[in-house]
Amino acid sequence: MADEGNIISDLNLDNGEDTAPAAGIISQYVKDLSVENPNAPQSFAWQEAPQIDVQFNIGARAIEGEVHEVELKITCSSKTSEGTAFVVELSYCALVGMRNLEDQQAHAFLFAEAPRILFPFARRVVSDAVRDAGFAPLMLEPIDFNGLYVQQLQAQQAEAGIGEPAGHA
């Protein structure tokens, strides 16, 4: 019975304040979209199978207080020996709200979870842009953002560990 008095203090709710960790998407938007069809109409007659190149990059920046902007940049190009059929460059963003997260959790949300949430929407924008340029829609393969994030952290840790004496961690 004497321990019951500690239950409320263990919850750490000062004056009813919500101190639980929280993160979520506030809004999403196309920040920049560029569609180039430089060799139309000749490119529509090309018979050679194109080489499709897809590149992506993730960025994040603080906006104000608990709000950050996450930017998923995707660049897709279709080329053959005859030239470039199309180039699509998309900057798809979200405003993300986070509070009471440790730095490591916040970083993981900004660079792994938020891009994972944004990707299906960005994928549709790219597909529609390619279709609207006169080509068959380009359906981007799913990307394992969480797996890539973990790989990148492991690579950074391995680089930081280079040159340390054996047996020291």
C-alpha positions as CSV (number, residue, x, y, z in Angstrom):
1,M,0.0,0.0,0.0
2,A,2.9,2.4,0.7
3,D,4.0,2.0,-3.0
4,E,0.6,3.3,-4.3
5,G,1.6,6.9,-3.6
6,N,4.5,6.6,-6.2
7,I,2.3,5.6,-9.1
8,I,1.3,9.2,-10.0
9,S,4.8,10.5,-9.6
10,D,6.2,7.7,-11.8
11,L,3.9,8.8,-14.6
12,N,5.7,12.2,-14.7
13,L,2.6,14.1,-15.6
14,D,3.3,17.6,-14.3
15,N,0.1,19.6,-14.2
16,G,-1.6,17.3,-16.7
17,E,1.1,18.0,-19.4
18,D,1.4,15.4,-22.1
19,T,5.0,14.3,-22.1
20,A,4.6,11.2,-24.2
21,P,6.8,11.0,-27.3
22,A,4.8,11.8,-30.5
23,A,5.6,12.3,-34.2
24,G,3.5,12.6,-37.3
25,I,2.9,14.1,-40.7
26,I,1.2,17.5,-40.5
27,S,0.9,18.0,-44.3
28,Q,2.4,16.9,-47.6
29,Y,3.1,18.8,-50.8
30,V,4.9,19.0,-54.1
31,K,7.6,21.6,-53.6
32,D,9.1,21.3,-57.1
33,L,8.3,19.2,-60.1
34,S,10.1,19.3,-63.5
35,V,9.1,17.2,-66.5
36,E,11.3,17.3,-69.6
37,N,10.4,15.6,-72.8
38,P,13.3,16.9,-74.9
39,N,13.1,14.7,-78.0
40,A,9.4,14.6,-78.6
41,P,7.8,13.7,-80.9
42,Q,10.7,11.6,-82.3
43,S,11.2,9.8,-78.9
44,F,7.7,8.2,-79.2
45,A,8.8,6.2,-82.2
46,W,12.1,4.8,-80.7
47,Q,12.0,1.0,-80.6
48,E,15.0,0.4,-78.4
49,A,14.3,-0.5,-74.8
50,P,15.2,2.5,-72.6
51,Q,17.6,2.5,-69.7
52,I,15.7,3.8,-66.7
53,D,17.8,5.6,-64.0
54,V,16.2,6.4,-60.6
55,Q,18.0,8.4,-58.0
56,F,16.6,9.6,-54.7
57,N,17.8,11.8,-51.8
58,I,16.4,12.6,-48.4
59,G,16.8,15.9,-46.6
60,A,15.4,17.4,-43.4
61,R,15.5,20.7,-41.8
62,A,14.0,22.4,-38.8
63,I,11.3,24.9,-39.5
64,E,10.1,26.2,-36.2
65,G,10.0,24.6,-32.7
66,E,8.6,21.1,-33.1
67,V,8.0,21.3,-36.8
68,H,10.5,20.0,-39.5
69,E,10.4,19.7,-43.2
70,V,11.3,16.4,-44.8
71,E,12.2,16.5,-48.5
72,L,12.2,13.4,-50.7
73,K,13.9,14.2,-54.0
74,I,13.4,11.7,-56.8
75,T,15.0,12.0,-60.3
76,C,14.0,9.6,-63.0
77,S,15.4,9.5,-66.5
78,S,14.8,7.3,-69.6
79,K,17.6,7.1,-72.2
80,T,18.4,5.1,-75.2
81,S,21.3,5.3,-77.7
82,E,19.1,7.7,-79.7
83,G,18.8,10.2,-76.8
84,T,16.8,11.1,-73.7
85,A,13.2,10.3,-73.8
86,F,12.2,12.0,-70.5
87,V,13.5,13.3,-67.2
88,V,11.3,13.8,-64.2
89,E,12.6,15.6,-61.1
90,L,10.4,15.7,-58.0
91,S,10.8,17.3,-54.7
92,Y,8.0,15.9,-52.5
93,C,7.9,17.3,-48.9
94,A,6.1,17.0,-45.6
95,L,5.8,19.1,-42.6
96,V,6.5,16.8,-39.6
97,G,5.6,17.5,-36.0
98,M,7.7,15.9,-33.3
99,R,7.8,16.3,-29.5
100,N,9.5,14.6,-26.6
101,L,11.6,12.4,-28.8
102,E,15.2,11.6,-28.1
103,D,17.6,12.9,-30.8
104,Q,18.2,9.3,-32.1
105,Q,14.5,8.7,-32.4
106,A,13.8,12.0,-34.1
107,H,16.6,11.4,-36.6
108,A,15.2,8.0,-37.4
109,F,11.8,9.4,-37.9
110,L,13.0,12.2,-40.2
111,F,15.3,10.1,-42.4
112,A,13.5,6.6,-42.4
113,E,9.9,6.7,-41.3
114,A,8.8,10.0,-42.8
115,P,10.2,9.1,-46.3
116,R,8.6,5.7,-46.0
117,I,5.2,7.4,-45.5
118,L,5.8,9.9,-48.3
119,F,7.0,7.5,-50.9
120,P,3.7,6.1,-52.2
121,F,2.4,9.6,-52.8
122,A,5.7,10.7,-54.5
123,R,5.6,7.5,-56.6
124,R,2.1,8.4,-57.9
125,V,3.3,12.0,-58.8
126,V,6.2,10.5,-60.8
127,S,4.0,7.9,-62.5
128,D,1.4,10.6,-63.5
129,A,4.1,13.0,-64.7
130,V,5.7,10.3,-67.0
131,R,2.2,9.4,-68.3
132,D,1.3,13.0,-68.9
133,A,4.6,13.4,-70.9
134,G,3.2,10.8,-73.3
135,F,4.9,7.6,-72.1
136,A,3.7,4.5,-70.2
137,P,3.5,5.3,-66.5
138,L,6.7,4.6,-64.6
139,M,5.9,2.5,-61.4
140,L,8.8,2.9,-59.1
141,E,9.7,-0.2,-57.0
142,P,9.1,0.1,-53.3
143,I,12.1,1.3,-51.3
144,D,13.1,-0.1,-47.9
145,F,13.9,3.3,-46.2
146,N,14.3,1.7,-42.8
147,G,16.7,-0.9,-44.1
148,L,18.7,1.8,-45.9
149,Y,18.8,3.9,-42.8
150,V,20.2,1.1,-40.8
151,Q,22.8,0.3,-43.5
152,Q,23.8,3.9,-43.5
153,L,24.2,4.0,-39.7
154,Q,26.2,0.8,-39.7
155,A,28.5,2.3,-42.4
156,Q,29.0,5.4,-40.4
157,Q,29.8,3.4,-37.3
158,A,32.3,1.3,-39.3
159,E,34.0,4.4,-40.6
160,A,34.2,5.8,-37.0
161,G,35.6,2.5,-35.8
162,I,38.5,2.5,-38.3
163,G,41.9,2.9,-36.6
164,E,40.7,2.0,-33.1
165,P,42.9,-0.6,-31.3
166,A,41.5,-4.1,-31.2
167,G,39.5,-4.9,-28.2
168,H,38.3,-1.3,-27.6
169,A,34.7,-0.3,-28.3
